[in-house]
Amino acid sequence: MSPKRRGRQPDLFKVLVVTLAIGMTLTLGYQINLYHVGQVQPMAERTPAPPIIDG
């Protein structure tokens, strides 16, 4: 019987660190994009639209 050779298993800690780093980078990029590109007024400063009353 010949022993089966398996490929090296990825180190789970390294996979976790890489996944977290990618997720944090994407989140930070999204936040920076919202801050610099989005010029929308904050919700607290908006005034409600007047009601439309048809009669």
Secondary structure in CASP SS format (residue, H / E / C, confidence):
PFRMAT SS
TARGET T0000
AUTHOR 0000-0000-0000
METHOD secondary structure of the structure
MODEL  1
M C 1.00
S C 1.00
P C 1.00
K C 1.00
R C 1.00
R C 1.00
G C 1.00
R C 1.00
Q C 1.00
P C 1.00
D C 1.00
L H 1.00
F H 1.00
K H 1.00
V H 1.00
L H 1.00
V H 1.00
V H 1.00
T H 1.00
L H 1.00
A H 1.00
I H 1.00
G H 1.00
M H 1.00
T H 1.00
L H 1.00
T H 1.00
L H 1.00
G H 1.00
Y H 1.00
Q H 1.00
I H 1.00
N H 1.00
L H 1.00
Y H 1.00
H H 1.00
V H 1.00
G C 1.00
Q C 1.00
V C 1.00
Q C 1.00
P C 1.00
M H 1.00
A H 1.00
E H 1.00
R C 1.00
T C 1.00
P C 1.00
A C 1.00
P C 1.00
P C 1.00
I C 1.00
I C 1.00
D C 1.00
G C 1.00
END
